[in-house]
């Protein structure tokens, strides 16, 4: 029997402070705290007076995920606690867990060991109901769309070209592809339909990138739900759905306040799944955290080729954020898996395998420094099985790139185990002359140029190949005015390439674009998140971009285009890579 306490045992035995005390520690006046029981609260950021977001922004990302685990969330939480240990006012900004993985194979997203956010069992379950609100708003739009068709279809919507799907926050493969509207005339118009997982809904992207309730409503209105018989897009505003959707989301838009095991304030709000969406904590939560503390520690989903790329190329571009430093998390075990060692044999020292797997870490580090121009530290999430020789090899190889390595022992020691890492992060943040932050592509690049830049600079592949269908659909997107938008690439999280079997640091590969559609990127990819991806495709869709875009007048039923609140920033175009299970 193990002598170690489980995560839930550690969490439930912790001395949890009333959430009002945590709000006071964060500098939030009680007037703006809305209690959800004793230990959770929402922050009314609309009424709260705002100040300049002066905190140093630290992004935690990781190597390419493996079944051995990396500990990105655990490190993020432990680092925030470690910064407090060395006298820095830190606040952590995290993504909310989805019930799909919680009741699937991944587990929760509240950290682990002695680096957790609590009450973890609440956070990993219904929490404050944000995901329910997102699902309700998503399905309200679906219901209004189908009801419009049933009531006479004044907008001339083609039922065969509806792109808006329903959603449920669960891994329910039985609902991925369905036929609905059966049972006679009074029960609707029969058509093919399907469900995505809630976190892949375009409504989630809207929530995460909105800056206010008004902005939220405007973004919801620009969602494209399908097309007319004469190939014109149909938006949520044309169905007059955005007001009701915003009403359902008005409480969910407020960030959630909880705490770490050591009492560090934590804003947990939105954003899972960087292989199908932008995979980051909400803009509202991140900016609020940056107003309240000296250091804001946040994370992005999966490896740096997905989460960090989206955080830097999309979120920072849209929200005007500038990171001060990046932490790349790795484990010896995961690197040995990238070197070809099976999971059952990771406990023993294997320098040869580690050396084969190290290029994965080094490529991520190189990308952060050379592609994005940001200072970087490698955090080794330490296990007792790690040998001194293995740790020394990692440190040597990283130093050859000019990057320091800090051992992280936060699972066992909490903030105390992150002091070395915290000190290095502070050092990097204070050397502003080393920060040359830039995007991987320019705003005015074409879709081809943006995809090629990501493929060559971040993935280190050769080129992007389009099938005939994808090429046709890409040209259609460009003709509709979406050609200059940033790209959101969703692909397998298990490889730099679009082939999950190519572990380590593959080279000489192409990214194949197989299909394209003007619809949420979740339309296909959400059905894949819990499946082994033996092959992948890129779907050219619009999810995040329609949520924050300058809506072209041709697509709007209003006399004027409604801009995003961030001036002069084009909104993201979504390019999705994943296996199409419907084929």
Secondary structure, 3 states (H helix, E strand, C coil): CCCCCCHHHHHHHCCCCCHHHHHHHHCCCHHHEEECCCCCEEECCCCCCCCCCCCEEEEEEECCCCCCCCCHHHHHHHHHHHHHHCCCCEEEEECCCCHHHHCCCCCCCCEECCEEEECHHHHCCCCCCHHHHHHHHHHHHHHHHHHHHHCCCCCCEEEEEECCCEEECCCCHHHCCEEECCCCHHHCCCEEECEEEHHHCHHHHHHHHCCCHHHHHHHHHCCEEEEECCCCEEECHHHCCHHHHHHHHCCCCCCEEEEECCCCEEEECCCCCCCCCCCECCHHHHHHHHHHCCEEEEEECCCHHHHHHHHHHHHHHHHCCCCCEEEEEECHHHHHHHCCCCHHHCCCCCHHHHHHHHHHHHHHHHHHHHHCCCCEEEEEECCCCCCHHHHHHHHHHHHHCCCCEEEECHHHHHHHHHHHHHHHHHHHHHCHHHCCCCCCCCCCCCHHHHHHHHHHHHHCCCCEEECHHHHHHHHHHHHCCCCCCEEEEECCCCCCCCCCCCCCCCCCCCEEEEEECCCCCHHHHHHHCCCCCCCCEEEEECCHHHHHCCCCHHHCCCCCCCCCCCCCCCCEEEEEEECCCCC
